[in-house]
């Protein structure tokens, strides 16, 4: 379970009492990987799912495969990926202990 500086829904840093907010960050790592296109993460340019690209062509099996590969490469154990007809994504994945 990774602990990191937390971000809000707009990827802005969270602050409390004049300091960064720290907490469990698996969801934030997943969200960042899902939304980032390859090349957007400066230190790791080969990482990122680029989920927005899959909105242009409904290919849930391709999106699920890309998610599974990226999460695995990041060290996560993926138990379940479900993508419905509206391309809403339900993921069960964690870093294990």
N, C-alpha and C positions, 0 to 999 in steps of 0.2 A: 504494500500500500504506500504509494509515493506521497510525500508531504512537500508542498511547494507554496509559493506565493499565489494567492487566489486572484482570479479575474472575474469581472462581472459579465453579464450577457453580451456586452459590447467589446469584450476583450480589453477593458480598462482595468488597471490595478485597483484592488480593493484596499481601503484604508480604514482603520479603527483606532481611535485615540492617538492619532498622529503617527501611526506606524502601519507597515504592511500587515495584511491579514494572511496568516498561514493556515493550511488545512489539507485534508485529503484531496488529491488533485487528479485522480484517474479520469473522472468525467471531463475535466478541462483538457487533458492530454488527448482523449478520444475526439473531442469536439475540434481541437486544433488540427489534428490529423485529417479528420473528415473534410474540413473546409479548405485546408491549404492545398493549392495546386503544387505539383512538382516544380521546384525552383524557387518557391516563395520562402522556404525556411533556409536562411542564409548558411547556417552551419551544416545543414543536412539537405542539400538541394535535391536529392533523389527521393526524399520522403514527401508524403502527402497523397491523399485520395483524390482531391478535387471533385467532391460530390456534385458541385454545381454543373459540371460537364455532363453528368448523367441525367440532368433534367431535360436536356435537349433531345435525348433518345432514351425512351423507357427500356432499359436493359437491366432489370434488377439482379439477374444472375452475375452480370459483369461487375456491377457495383459491389455486390456481396463478396465476390472473389477479391476485388481490389481492397476492400475494407479488411478482410481476413489477412491478406498478405501484409498490409501496412501495420496492422495491429500486432501481428506475429513478429515482424521485424523490429517493432518497438519493445518487444518483450512481454506482450500480453498473451494470456490464455483466453481464447475466444470459445465460449460455450455455445452461443446462439446468435445468429443474425437473421432477422426477419424484416423483409421489405414488402410492404403491401402495395396495392395497385396505385395508390397516390404517392408512392415513393417515400412514405413515412417509414423511418428506420427504427427498429427496436434491437438493441445490442446488449448482450450479456458478455462482458469481457473484463478481466482484471489482471493485475500483475502478479497475482499469487502471493504467497508468503515465504 
